[in-house]
């Protein structure tokens, strides 16, 4: 676990720097640090894999890369509308997370408390509906994908479950900042990124830990089979 933590130190430091820059209104520092978050997180995953790469690591890194494109939708695709591009790239990232949480890494059935995410979806859409305009359908679809990701995360390692919750909280606050900005104070901007960084980091750490468990279990099972046939 200590080795895993060491790999996440640069990501944690960059997350703190980015959130602090937002809180201080230093956008000249906030913009570049935002684009450095996901590369540092990908490096933490590579470090944590410790030369034992699995399908889970691949899906996670793809999700992180797509999240990076979503983070940089404005500067990277300046000739295209920012919000739809964000929804597109983060939606694709969540498809990777869905595959991870529902097919690769689940440890339990959906807990009863996760049904609260359905209440979240209905309530959020009901409140935002009048402000969404032409983006109603894309936002509704993205909300379904985001909710399904959070429910799937609840089936996995506790780190992943908490990560899914913080990711959901981040996007919920962001939705209000995008479509009902008058409803939130200025400090909600660093709150969006603080919960986003925490959510992504917890998910990544949980996936790495879960992948180690699966690898160890597979090695133990193989050893038992070999012993049985000896």
HELIX and SHEET records of a PDB file:
HELIX    1   1 UNK A    2  UNK A   24  1                                  23    
HELIX    2   2 UNK A   27  UNK A   49  1                                  23    
HELIX    3   3 UNK A   55  UNK A   71  1                                  17    
HELIX    4   4 UNK A   73  UNK A   76  1                                   4    
HELIX    5   5 UNK A   82  UNK A   99  1                                  18    
HELIX    6   6 UNK A  100  UNK A  104  3                                   5    
HELIX    7   7 UNK A  112  UNK A  115  5                                   4    
HELIX    8   8 UNK A  116  UNK A  132  1                                  17    
HELIX    9   9 UNK A  133  UNK A  135  5                                   3    
HELIX   10  10 UNK A  136  UNK A  153  1                                  18    
HELIX   11  11 UNK A  158  UNK A  179  1                                  22    
HELIX   12  12 UNK A  181  UNK A  183  5                                   3    
HELIX   13  13 UNK A  188  UNK A  228  1                                  41    
END                                                                             
